[in-house]
Amino acid sequence: MATKRPDGDYPYVGTTTWGERLADAVENTCADLGVVPPPRQAITEGLATALPDTEIRNLISTQRGKKVLKQTAHRLVQAGTDQVLLLMCDIHGAAAAPWHLNDRTVPAWSPPLPEANQRVEDLVAAEAALEEATKAAKSAEKEVEACRRAPGDESYAAQALTAATQKHQDALRRVTELEGRRQVLLAALGNRRPRPVVRSAEEAGEPKAALVLAEQPYAVALHLQRYAAESLERAGRTRGYDLVESLVDAGQLSKGMNVLQQWQITNSDGTVSKPWRLAAVTGNNRALARLEVFRVRPEHLVTGMPQSLVSLPKEKTDPGLLLLSLREILNRLSHRLNQDAAEPETLPTDPSLRAGKIATVSAEIVIGCSRPEALEHVLRTLNVNDHLRGIQPYEEDARLIALFATLVDSYARESALAAALAEAFPNARGVDFLDLADVRDALTANGPLDPLEPLVPAGEEVSPTVLRDIAVRAITALVFPEIPPENTPKSSRRTVRDTGRFWPIVRGALQESAWSQIRAKTAEARTRLWSAAVAQLFLHQGNILSALGFFGTKEVQKGAVQDPRPLRELFLGAEAGDPTAWAALVKRMAPALIHGPQPFITPGQGSEAGDGRKGVRRSPSSALAALTLAYTQNNVPNISRALLLAFTKAVLEHPDATQPPEAQDGTPLVCYGEQHWSEKDRTPITAGMVIAPDIEGRPTGYVADKAWFDEMFPVELGRPAPAGGDASTSMGTGNSAGAGDGGTSREEVRVDPRDQLDMLRQQLPARVELVEGSYQRAVDSAHTLMTDFEEARRLRAQLGEGRLPADQRIEWMEKLSKARDAARASVTSLDQVETLILQL
């Protein structure tokens, strides 16, 4: 028997008939304005079910026999080159869920890697098993207490107590084991979660103005939504007032923007639920606070509300029943709140009395977009701009990441992104084939790194390590762009420095002072920005302050000059004994030294007051200097080039490891600095850790950590001699100081001829590979040149154009003749090398 709904402040959602009328009005209005609407199902199931029954009637009107939105009910917003149509209306106070992609919580999410998603599923299973084990341990503890107090035969009681105690100990051991498993999985995830992947919704194969979340198991969706809410709560604790109490006392004073988003949830029986919900793009904290006032968990709003939490009077509760219809959930919630508010004995702390001023709230909802495939980026940009201009505290990491996204958008808006990347990667396969929208998402860690593949040099194998290196180099080029050399002769007249095309873009996006006013403070701010942007590329995120000192005022003013050689060529050069290749390789691996399960470079290490207080003072640049100079020192104990190269290879590849490292002899690994710790206090070995190599480059039984790094590369190693010149380890300079001459405080030791022969035998294979690669590139370049000239000749004959001037043709032929003579001379050298190889 149906019960009459109690009247009150909390509204009820209208019928499906009004939802269909609203869908007609939205589609007709979008057609008139030339924008793409959301899917019809999203309007009827996600939007109409969030509006009070009288609100839809106030939004639509009839014109020429068709339903349209009233002029006062919508507005068109220009977001760059895109247009977004917003519906202005009042929605139920508990209708919107927080958005995963809120930029305030960006540091809480890691890149969406497939192995990370699998680890989340394992973590959810481990937490469920831990919860069951904890309950079993508590039950066993109660059983022990009951046996202790039970009267009866003494022998029987003693046996029962012994059995109960053993059961309790086994349960506690199981809890400890599962807690350790949980900590290992959390460490493997970098104590974060992979960012949920969304895409534009489709209807009949066409993109629409709504978002769809990738399919997730029910337990994972519940876990991630709960994690997103907890991250948002942590980010909101810096607010100077209590937002929940502010909403209770004064209501919501400003509008928030929402978007229609579909969750795809795989249930335990294999069925897939696809609920549509409103996700708060701006005002995420307010959306979460409103749900807290209503005492509704955001994960229940998304994955399904347990019927027992919103049961109607005289209705039998079913603990296993989940309500997916938003209309049903909100109507039941309003029914209960109106009923409780009418009761005189209701306490003032009850939600029915506290949520009165937010029973309905004003909102703006995205109901149209000119380019639906770019909707996610447009909404993220609006969210970033809203927070950057706001007055609320902004976490430093999140603010810098948002600022870098703004910088990349500035490059794209000025049509300079492709040109900047082409200048930074002169040997790229094909900058013309870049998808700039995907490149923008890749650089801001909102998508995979695959779109950066055209920037990989020809002949270089594409791998996650190479793509990440390309991304770091691209970020460096965008944050520290090079400027043209100064060609104006010096004079007494005042001149304006030409800063090129890209430097003004950076200055405008970051709102910096003029080029001549750049100081150390500006260099530090840009280094922080670079560090935060690079950190997003790694699963295990370190402290962004660990990069302070990598760049100085020179790099900010004139740009960071990067070695254009690919990783493989740098590694071969280091094997061949090239100090400049090693110096460049150290700069390339610097981010991986910071961001890992065991970071090797940390900020603020030691004490400025004295070594005995917190250890030896060491800056991040000191760590890089020591690692760089270790290559050229022959008298450093326990260090060899084989060790350095093995360590470098492991460090560059560790972010892509999916399994924990294992010792060759099968013995358990332990962190080097924790050798003498008790087993229960040791750090669990997780994927991404690096096995410390020995002096021959072979893996040892220890995991390299900060203690190992500081012992192998002490502070003294990075201190140059007084006459050794500049010791700067700037990431932007061409060569690290001391890398070529090896000038340090250590005395030079005469090299033994036998050692020199052994070193040459180790270096020559890499030199052979370098020569082979150089010749192959020369052959490819010659073939490309022939193809281009053949195409030019064909087009000239086809179009009937005249010949080139004779002087131009003669000049080109002379250059090619010199190149051909050099190639012939090199063939003679190679013949001599072949003869010498037979004599080794």
C-alpha positions in Angstrom: 0.0 0.0 0.0 1.4 3.4 -1.1 2.0 5.9 1.7 1.5 9.7 1.3 4.6 11.7 1.0 5.1 14.1 3.8 5.4 17.7 2.9 8.5 19.8 3.8 11.5 21.7 2.6 13.1 18.7 0.8 11.9 18.4 -2.8 10.8 15.3 -4.7 11.9 14.5 -8.2 9.4 14.6 -11.0 8.1 11.8 -13.2 9.8 10.4 -16.3 7.3 12.3 -18.5 8.8 15.6 -17.4 12.3 14.1 -18.0 11.4 13.4 -21.6 10.2 16.9 -22.1 13.4 18.3 -20.6 15.4 16.1 -23.0 13.4 17.5 -26.0 14.1 21.0 -24.8 17.8 20.5 -24.3 18.2 18.9 -27.7 16.2 21.5 -29.5 18.1 24.4 -27.8 21.5 22.8 -28.6 20.4 22.5 -32.3 19.5 26.1 -32.4 22.8 27.2 -30.8 25.0 24.8 -32.9 26.4 22.8 -30.0 26.3 19.0 -29.4 24.0 17.9 -26.5 24.5 15.1 -24.0 23.1 11.6 -24.8 19.3 11.5 -24.3 19.7 8.8 -21.6 22.1 11.1 -19.7 19.5 13.8 -19.6 16.6 11.6 -18.5 18.5 9.5 -16.0 21.2 11.9 -14.7 19.8 15.4 -15.1 16.1 15.2 -14.8 16.3 12.9 -11.8 18.3 15.5 -9.9 15.8 18.3 -10.4 12.7 19.0 -8.2 9.4 18.3 -9.8 8.5 22.0 -10.2 11.9 23.0 -11.5 11.6 21.4 -14.9 8.4 23.3 -15.6 10.2 26.6 -14.9 13.0 25.8 -17.3 11.2 24.9 -20.5 8.7 26.6 -22.8 7.0 25.9 -26.1 8.0 27.8 -29.2 6.5 26.9 -32.6 5.2 23.6 -31.3 8.5 22.4 -29.9 10.0 22.3 -26.4 13.0 24.7 -25.8 14.8 26.1 -22.8 13.9 29.5 -21.7 16.4 32.3 -22.4 17.0 32.9 -18.7 17.7 29.2 -18.1 20.9 28.8 -20.1 24.0 30.7 -21.1 26.9 30.0 -23.6 30.4 30.2 -22.2 33.5 30.7 -24.4 36.4 28.5 -23.2 39.3 29.3 -25.5 38.2 28.2 -29.0 35.4 26.0 -27.5 31.9 26.8 -26.5 30.1 25.2 -23.5 26.3 25.5 -23.0 25.3 25.7 -19.3 21.9 25.1 -17.8 21.2 27.3 -14.8 18.8 25.6 -12.4 18.2 24.4 -8.8 19.1 20.8 -8.1 18.5 18.6 -5.1 21.2 19.3 -2.5 22.3 15.6 -2.4 22.3 15.1 -6.2 25.9 15.8 -7.2 28.9 13.7 -6.5 32.5 15.0 -6.3 34.6 14.7 -9.4 37.7 12.4 -9.5 39.6 14.9 -11.7 39.4 17.9 -9.4 42.7 19.6 -9.8 43.1 20.2 -6.0 43.6 16.4 -5.6 45.9 15.9 -8.6 49.0 14.9 -6.5 46.9 12.1 -4.9 46.6 10.3 -8.3 49.3 8.4 -10.2 49.4 7.8 -14.0 46.7 5.3 -15.1 49.0 2.3 -15.9 47.4 -1.2 -16.4 49.6 -2.8 -13.8 48.6 -0.1 -11.3 44.9 -0.9 -11.9 45.6 -4.6 -11.2 47.4 -3.6 -8.0 44.3 -1.7 -6.9 42.2 -4.8 -7.4 44.7 -6.8 -5.3 44.7 -4.0 -2.7 40.9 -4.2 -2.4 41.0 -7.9 -2.1 43.7 -7.7 0.6 41.7 -5.1 2.5 38.6 -7.2 2.5 40.6 -10.2 3.7 42.2 -8.0 6.4 38.8 -6.9 7.6 37.6 -10.5 7.8 40.8 -11.5 9.6 40.4 -8.6 12.1 36.9 -9.7 12.9 38.0 -13.2 13.4 40.8 -12.0 15.7 38.3 -10.1 17.8 36.0 -13.1 17.9 38.9 -15.3 19.0 39.8 -12.8 21.7 36.3 -12.8 23.1 36.4 -16.6 23.0 39.6 -16.6 25.1 38.0 -14.3 27.7 34.9 -16.5 27.8 37.1 -19.6 28.4 38.9 -17.8 31.2 35.7 -17.0 33.0 33.9 -20.3 32.3 33.2 -22.5 35.4 33.5 -26.3 35.2 36.1 -29.1 35.2 39.6 -27.6 35.6 41.2 -29.9 33.0 38.5 -29.3 30.4 38.7 -25.6 31.0 42.5 -25.6 30.7 42.3 -27.5 27.4 39.6 -25.1 26.1 41.6 -22.1 27.1 44.7 -23.5 25.4 42.9 -24.1 22.2 41.2 -20.7 22.3 44.6 -19.0 23.0 46.2 -20.8 20.0 43.3 -19.8 17.8 43.7 -16.2 18.9 47.5 -16.3 18.2 46.9 -17.8 14.8 44.3 -15.1 14.0 46.7 -12.3 15.1 49.5 -13.8 13.0 47.1 -13.8 10.0 46.2 -10.2 10.7 49.9 -9.3 10.8 50.5 -11.2 7.5 47.6 -9.5 5.7 48.6 -6.0 7.0 52.1 -6.6 5.6 50.6 -7.6 2.3 48.5 -4.5 2.3 51.5 -2.3 3.1 53.4 -3.9 0.2 50.6 -3.2 -2.2 50.3 0.4 -1.0 54.1 0.9 -1.5 53.9 -0.6 -5.0 51.2 2.0 -5.8 53.3 4.8 -4.4 50.7 5.3 -1.7 48.5 6.7 -4.3 45.9 5.4 -6.8 45.8 5.4 -10.6 43.8 8.3 -12.0 40.4 7.2 -13.4 40.3 7.4 -17.1 37.3 9.2 -18.7 36.3 9.8 -22.3 33.5 11.6 -24.1 30.2 9.7 -24.2 28.9 8.4 -27.5 25.5 8.0 -28.9 25.0 6.2 -32.3 28.8 6.4 -32.7 28.9 10.2 -32.3 30.6 11.9 -29.4 28.3 13.8 -27.0 28.7 16.4 -24.3 29.1 14.1 -21.4 31.8 11.9 -19.9 32.1 8.1 -19.4 34.3 6.5 -16.9 36.2 3.3 -17.8 34.6 0.0 -16.6 35.5 -1.0 -13.1 34.6 -3.8 -10.7 32.1 -2.9 -8.0 34.7 -3.1 -5.2 37.3 -1.0 -7.1 34.7 1.6 -8.0 33.7 1.8 -4.3 37.3 2.0 -3.2 38.3 4.7 -5.7 35.3 6.9 -5.0 36.0 6.6 -1.2 39.7 7.4 -1.8 38.7 10.5 -4.0 36.5 11.8 -1.2 39.2 11.3 1.4 41.7 13.1 -0.8 39.3 16.0 -1.2 38.7 16.1 2.5 42.5 16.3 3.2 42.9 19.1 0.6 40.0 21.1 2.2 41.5 21.0 5.7 43.6 24.1 4.9 40.4 26.1 4.6 40.2 28.9 7.1 36.6 28.0 8.2 34.4 25.0 8.6 32.6 24.6 5.2 30.1 22.1 6.6 28.9 24.5 9.3 28.9 27.4 6.9 26.5 25.5 4.6 24.3 24.7 7.5 24.2 28.3 8.7 24.1 30.3 5.5 23.5 27.8 2.7 25.4 27.7 -0.6 26.1 31.3 -1.7 27.7 30.6 -5.1 26.9 28.3 -8.0 29.0 25.2 -8.9 29.5 23.7 -12.4 28.5 20.1 -13.0 28.9 17.6 -15.8 26.9 14.5 -16.7 29.1 11.4 -16.2 28.4 7.7 -16.5 30.0 5.1 -14.2 30.3 1.6 -15.6 30.4 -0.9 -12.7 30.8 -4.6 -13.1 28.9 -6.5 -10.4 29.8 -9.8 -8.8 27.3 -11.7 -11.0 28.9 -10.3 -14.2 26.2 -7.7 -15.0 27.3 -4.2 -15.7 25.5 -1.2 -14.1 25.7 2.1 -16.0 24.3 4.8 -13.8 24.4 8.5 -14.8 25.2 11.1 -12.2 26.0 14.7 -11.9 29.7 15.2 -11.2 30.9 18.5 -9.6 33.5 20.1 -11.9 33.8 23.3 -9.7 32.7 23.4 -6.1 33.9 19.8 -5.3 34.4 20.7 -1.7 30.9 22.1 -1.4 29.4 19.0 -3.1 31.2 16.8 -0.6 30.2 19.0 2.3 26.6 18.9 1.3 26.6 15.1 1.2 28.2 15.1 4.7 25.3 17.3 6.0 22.8 14.9 4.4 24.8 12.0 5.8 25.1 10.4 2.4 28.4 8.8 1.4 29.5 9.7 -2.1 30.4 6.1 -3.0 26.8 5.1 -2.2 25.5 7.9 -4.4 27.6 6.5 -7.3 27.8 2.7 -6.9 24.3 2.2 -5.4 22.6 3.2 -2.2 21.9 0.4 0.3 18.1 0.2 0.7 18.5 -0.2 4.4 19.9 3.4 4.7 16.9 5.0 3.0 14.1 2.6 3.8 10.5 3.9 3.8 8.2 3.5 6.9 6.8 -0.1 7.3 9.1 -1.3 4.5 11.0 -4.5 5.0 14.8 -3.8 4.8 17.0 -5.9 2.6 20.8 -5.4 3.4 21.9 -6.8 0.1 19.6 -4.5 -2.1 21.3 -1.6 -3.8 19.3 1.3 -5.3 20.7 2.6 -8.6 18.0 5.0 -9.7 18.9 8.5 -8.6 15.2 9.4 -8.6 14.4 6.6 -6.2 17.4 7.5 -3.9 16.6 11.2 -3.7 12.8 10.7 -3.2 13.4 8.2 -0.4 15.9 10.6 1.2 13.5 13.6 1.0 10.7 11.4 2.4 12.8 10.5 5.4 14.1 14.0 6.0 10.6 15.7 5.7 9.2 13.1 8.0 11.9 13.6 10.6 11.7 17.4 10.4 8.0 17.3 11.3 8.7 15.3 14.4 8.9 17.6 17.5 11.4 15.4 19.3 14.0 15.6 16.5 17.3 16.8 17.7 19.0 19.9 16.3 21.9 17.8 15.1 19.7 15.7 12.8 20.2 16.1 9.1 16.5 17.0 8.6 17.1 20.2 10.5 20.7 20.9 9.5 20.3 20.5 5.7 17.3 22.8 5.4 19.2 25.7 3.7 20.8 23.4 1.2 17.7 21.3 0.3 18.1 22.8 -3.1 21.2 24.6 -4.5 21.8 26.7 -7.6 24.0 25.0 -10.1 25.2 25.3 -13.7 25.2 22.0 -15.6 27.0 21.3 -18.9 24.3 20.5 -21.5 26.2 21.3 -24.7 29.7 21.6 -26.1 31.0 22.6 -29.5 33.7 19.9 -29.4 32.7 16.9 -27.2 36.0 15.1 -27.7 37.7 18.0 -25.9 35.1 18.4 -23.1 37.3 16.8 -20.4 40.2 19.2 -21.2 37.9 22.2 -21.3 36.4 21.3 -17.9 39.8 20.7 -16.4 40.9 24.1 -17.6 37.8 25.8 -16.2 38.5 24.1 -12.9 42.1 25.2 -12.8 41.3 28.8 -13.7 38.7 28.9 -11.0 41.2 27.7 -8.3 44.1 29.8 -9.5 42.0 32.9 -9.3 40.4 31.9 -6.0 41.3 33.0 -2.5 41.3 29.6 -0.8 44.6 27.9 0.1 46.1 25.8 -2.7 48.4 22.9 -2.1 51.8 23.8 -3.6 52.1 20.6 -5.7 48.6 20.9 -7.1 49.1 24.6 -7.8 52.3 24.1 -9.7 50.7 21.2 -11.7 47.8 23.5 -12.6 50.2 26.2 -13.5 52.1 23.9 -15.8 48.9 22.9 -17.5 48.2 26.6 -18.1 51.6 27.0 -19.6 51.1 24.1 -22.1 47.7 25.6 -23.0 49.4 29.0 -23.6 51.9 27.3 -26.0 48.9 25.6 -27.8 46.9 28.9 -27.9 49.8 30.7 -29.5 50.2 27.8 -32.0 53.8 27.4 -30.8 53.7 24.0 -29.1 54.8 22.0 -32.2 57.5 24.6 -33.1 58.9 24.5 -29.5 59.0 20.7 -29.6 60.6 20.7 -33.1 63.3 23.0 -31.9 64.0 20.8 -28.8 64.1 17.6 -30.8 66.0 18.2 -34.1 66.4 14.5 -34.8 62.7 13.6 -34.2 61.1 11.1 -36.6 58.3 13.4 -37.5 57.1 16.4 -35.6 54.5 17.0 -38.3 52.7 13.8 -37.2 52.1 15.0 -33.6 48.6 15.0 -32.3 48.9 18.2 -30.2 45.8 17.5 -28.1 47.2 14.1 -27.1 50.7 15.5 -26.6 49.2 18.1 -24.2 47.5 15.4 -22.2 50.7 13.3 -22.2 52.9 16.2 -20.9 50.3 17.0 -18.1 50.0 13.3 -17.2 46.4 13.2 -18.2 47.0 10.5 -20.8 49.5 7.9 -22.0 52.9 8.9 -23.3 52.4 7.1 -26.7 51.6 10.4 -28.6 55.2 11.5 -28.0 56.5 8.7 -30.2 57.1 11.0 -33.3 59.6 12.8 -31.2 61.8 9.7 -30.8 64.8 9.8 -33.0 64.9 7.5 -36.0 66.5 4.2 -35.3 65.8 4.5 -31.5 63.7 1.7 -30.1 60.4 3.0 -28.5 60.0 1.9 -24.9 58.4 3.4 -21.7 61.9 4.5 -20.6 62.5 6.3 -23.9 59.1 8.0 -23.9 59.4 9.2 -20.3 62.9 10.6 -21.2 61.3 12.4 -24.2 58.5 13.8 -21.9 61.1 15.1 -19.4 63.1 16.8 -22.2 59.9 18.3 -23.6 58.9 19.7 -20.2 62.4 21.1 -19.8 62.2 22.8 -23.2 58.8 24.3 -22.5 59.7 25.6 -19.0 63.2 26.8 -19.9 63.0 27.8 -23.6 66.2 28.9 -25.4 66.4 32.4 -26.7 68.3 33.7 -29.8 72.0 34.5 -29.4 72.8 38.2 -28.9 74.1 39.5 -32.2 73.7 43.3 -31.5 77.2 44.9 -31.1 77.8 46.5 -27.7 77.2 50.3 -27.6 76.2 53.0 -25.2 72.7 53.1 -26.6 70.0 51.2 -24.7 68.8 48.1 -26.6 66.0 45.7 -26.1 67.0 42.0 -25.8 65.4 39.7 -28.3 63.9 36.9 -26.2 62.6 34.9 -29.2 59.2 33.5 -29.7 58.8 31.1 -26.7 60.2 33.1 -23.8 57.4 35.7 -23.7 54.9 32.8 -23.7 56.4 31.5 -20.5 56.7 34.9 -18.9 53.0 35.7 -19.7 51.7 32.4 -18.4 53.7 32.5 -15.2 53.3 36.3 -14.8 57.0 36.9 -14.3 59.0 40.1 -14.4 60.9 41.3 -17.4 63.9 39.4 -18.9 66.4 41.8 -17.4 64.9 41.4 -13.9 65.3 37.7 -13.6 66.9 36.7 -10.3 67.5 33.6 -8.2 63.9 33.7 -6.8 62.5 33.4 -10.3 64.9 30.5 -11.1 63.7 28.7 -7.9 60.1 29.2 -8.8 60.6 27.8 -12.3 62.6 24.8 -10.9 59.7 24.0 -8.6 57.3 24.2 -11.6 59.6 21.9 -13.6 59.9 19.4 -10.7 56.2 19.2 -10.1 55.5 18.6 -13.8 58.1 15.9 -14.1 57.0 14.2 -10.8 53.6 13.5 -12.5 55.3 11.1 -14.9 56.4 8.7 -12.1 54.4 6.2 -10.1 56.4 6.8 -7.0 56.4 10.6 -6.4 59.2 12.2 -4.4 59.6 15.6 -2.9 59.5 18.3 -5.6 62.0 20.3 -3.6 64.6 17.7 -4.4 65.3 19.4 -7.7 66.2 22.8 -6.2 69.5 23.9 -7.6 69.2 21.9 -10.8 68.6 25.2 -12.8 69.8 28.7 -12.2 69.2 32.2 -13.5 71.3 31.4 -16.6 68.8 28.6 -17.6 65.9 30.9 -17.0 67.3 33.8 -19.0 69.0 31.9 -21.9 67.3 28.5 -21.8 68.4 25.0 -20.8 70.7 23.6 -23.5 70.0 19.9 -23.7 72.1 17.2 -25.3 70.1 16.0 -28.4 71.5 12.5 -28.3 69.1 9.7 -27.4 69.5 7.6 -24.3 71.0 4.6 -26.1 73.6 6.7 -27.7 74.5 8.4 -24.5 74.8 5.1 -22.7 77.1 3.7 -25.5 79.1 6.9 -25.2 79.5 6.5 -21.5 80.6 2.9 -22.1 83.1 4.2 -24.7 84.6 6.5 -22.1 83.0 9.8 -23.2 82.7 12.1 -20.1 80.3 14.5 -21.8 77.9 11.5 -22.6 78.1 10.5 -18.9 77.4 14.0 -17.7 74.3 14.2 -20.0 73.2 10.8 -18.9 73.3 11.9 -15.2 71.1 14.8 -16.0 68.6 12.6 -17.8 68.5 10.1 -14.9 68.1 12.9 -12.2 64.3 12.7 -12.1 64.5 8.9 -11.6 66.9 9.5 -8.7 64.3 11.6 -7.0 61.1 9.7 -7.7 61.2 6.1 -6.6 60.4 3.8 -3.8 63.9 4.5 -2.4 64.8 8.1 -3.5 68.5 8.8 -3.8 68.2 12.6 -3.8 66.3 14.3 -1.1 65.9 18.0 0.0 67.2 19.5 3.2 69.5 16.6 4.0 71.7 17.1 7.0 72.1 20.1 9.2 73.6 23.5 8.5 74.6 23.8 12.1 76.9 20.8 12.2 77.4 17.3 10.9 76.8 15.8 14.4 73.2 17.1 14.6 71.4 15.6 11.6 74.3 14.3 9.5 76.4 15.8 6.7 74.7 18.7 4.9 74.0 17.7 1.3 72.1 19.6 -1.4 70.5 17.9 -4.4 73.1 19.5 -6.7 75.9 18.0 -4.5 74.5 14.5 -5.2 74.5 15.1 -8.9 78.0 16.5 -8.8 79.3 13.5 -6.9 77.7 11.1 -9.4 79.0 13.0 -12.3 82.6 13.3 -11.1 82.7 9.6 -10.0 83.0 8.7 -13.7 86.3 10.5 -14.3 88.0 9.5 -11.0 90.2 6.4 -11.1 91.1 6.4 -7.4 87.7 6.3 -5.8 87.3 3.2 -3.7 84.6 0.7 -4.6 83.5 2.6 -7.7 84.1 1.5 -11.3 82.5 2.5 -14.6 80.9 -1.0 -14.7 79.2 -0.2 -11.4 78.1 3.3 -12.6 76.7 2.0 -15.9 74.8 -0.9 -14.2 73.4 1.5 -11.6 72.3 3.9 -14.4 70.6 1.2 -16.4 68.7 0.0 -13.4 67.6 3.5 -12.3 66.4 4.5 -15.7 64.3 1.3 -16.0 63.0 1.0 -12.4 59.8 3.1 -13.0 58.6 0.5 -15.4 59.1 -2.6 -13.2 56.0 -4.5 -12.5 57.5 -7.1 -10.1 59.7 -6.7 -7.1 63.4 -7.4 -7.7 64.8 -10.8 -6.8 68.3 -11.9 -5.9 70.1 -14.2 -8.2 70.6 -16.8 -5.5 67.0 -16.5 -4.3 67.8 -15.1 -0.9 65.5 -12.3 0.4 66.7 -8.8 -0.4 67.1 -6.1 2.2 67.7 -2.4 1.9 71.4 -1.5 2.3 70.8 0.9 5.1 68.5 -1.6 7.0 70.9 -4.5 7.2 71.0 -4.4 11.0 67.3 -3.7 11.5 64.9 -6.3 12.8 62.9 -8.0 10.2 59.6 -6.5 11.2 61.0 -2.9 10.9 62.4 -3.3 7.5 60.9 -1.7 4.4 59.1 -4.2 2.2 60.7 -4.9 -1.2 58.4 -3.6 -3.9 58.4 -3.2 -7.7 60.6 -0.2 -8.7 63.4 -0.8 -6.3 67.0 -1.1 -7.6 69.5 -3.9 -6.7 72.8 -2.4 -5.7 75.6 -3.5 -8.1 79.1 -4.5 -7.0 82.3 -3.1 -8.5 82.0 -5.5 -11.4 78.5 -4.3 -12.2 76.9 -7.5 -10.9 73.8 -7.5 -8.7 74.4 -7.9 -4.9 72.0 -9.0 -2.2 71.0 -5.5 -1.2 68.6 -2.9 -2.5 70.2 0.4 -3.2 68.8 3.1 -1.0 69.8 6.6 0.2 72.4 5.1 2.7 74.0 3.2 -0.2 74.1 6.2 -2.5 75.6 8.5 0.1 78.2 5.9 1.0 79.2 5.2 -2.6 79.1 8.9 -3.7 80.0 11.0 -0.6 79.8 14.7 -0.4 83.6 15.1 -0.7 83.5 13.5 -4.1 81.4 16.3 -5.5 83.6 19.1 -4.1 86.0 20.4 -6.7 89.5 21.6 -5.9 89.9 25.3 -5.3 91.4 25.7 -8.8 89.1 23.3 -10.4 86.7 25.9 -11.8 83.0 26.1 -11.6 81.3 23.2 -9.9 77.8 23.9 -11.1 75.7 20.9 -11.8 73.0 22.8 -13.6 70.7 20.6 -15.6 70.9 23.0 -18.5 74.6 23.4 -19.2 76.3 21.5 -21.9 78.8 19.8 -19.7 78.9 19.3 -16.0 81.9 21.0 -14.4 84.8 18.6 -13.8 83.4 15.9 -16.0 86.0 16.5 -18.7 89.1 17.3 -16.6 88.3 15.4 -13.5 89.6 18.2 -11.2 88.9 17.3 -7.6 90.6 17.4 -4.3 92.0 13.9 -4.9 95.5 13.5 -6.3 96.0 12.2 -9.8 97.3 8.6 -9.9 99.3 7.3 -12.8 97.3 4.7 -14.8 98.8 1.3 -15.1 99.2 0.2 -18.8 97.5 -3.1 -18.0 94.5 -1.3 -16.5 94.4 1.0 -19.5 94.3 -2.0 -21.8 91.5 -3.5 -19.8 89.6 -0.3 -19.9 90.0 0.0 -23.7 88.8 -3.5 -24.2 85.7 -2.6 -22.2 85.1 0.6 -24.2 85.8 -0.6 -27.7 82.6 -2.6 -28.2 80.5 0.5 -27.4 82.7 2.6 -29.8 82.1 0.1 -32.5 78.4 0.4 -32.0 78.5 4.2 -32.0 80.4 4.2 -35.3 78.0 1.7 -36.8 75.0 3.9 -35.7 76.7 7.0 -37.2 77.3 5.3 -40.5 73.8 4.0 -40.6 72.4 7.5 -40.0 74.7 8.9 -42.7 73.5 6.2 -45.2 69.8 7.0 -44.3 70.5 10.7 -44.7 72.1 10.2 -48.1 69.2 8.1 -49.3 66.7 10.7 -48.0 68.7 13.4 -49.8 68.6 11.5 -53.1 64.8 10.9 -52.7 64.2 14.6 -52.1 66.3 15.7 -55.1 64.6 13.2 -57.3 61.2 14.5 -56.2 62.3 18.1 -56.8 63.6 17.1 -60.3 60.3 15.4 -61.1 58.2 18.4 -60.0 60.4 20.8 -61.9 59.9 18.8 -65.1 56.2 18.5 -64.5 55.7 22.2 -63.8 58.1 23.4 -66.5 60.1 25.5 -64.1 63.5 26.9 -64.9 66.8 25.5 -63.6 68.5 26.7 -60.4 71.3 29.3 -60.8 74.6 27.8 -61.7 76.3 29.2 -58.6 73.9 27.5 -56.4 74.3 24.1 -58.1 78.1 24.4 -58.0 78.1 25.2 -54.3 76.0 22.2 -53.5 78.1 19.9 -55.7 81.3 21.1 -53.9 79.8 20.3 -50.5 78.7 16.9 -51.6 82.2 16.3 -53.2 83.8 17.1 -49.8 81.4 14.7 -48.0 82.2 11.9 -50.6 85.9 12.4 -50.1 85.5 12.2 -46.3 83.5 9.0 -46.7 86.2 7.4 -48.9 88.9 8.4 -46.3 86.8 6.9 -43.5 86.6 3.6 -45.5 90.4 3.5 -45.4 90.4 4.1 -41.6 87.8 1.3 -41.2 90.1 -1.1 -43.2 92.9 -0.3 -40.8 90.7 -0.9 -37.8 89.7 -4.3 -39.1 93.4 -5.1 -39.4 94.1 -3.9 -35.8 91.2 -6.0 -34.5 92.9 -9.2 -35.7 96.0 -8.1 -33.7 94.2 -7.6 -30.4 
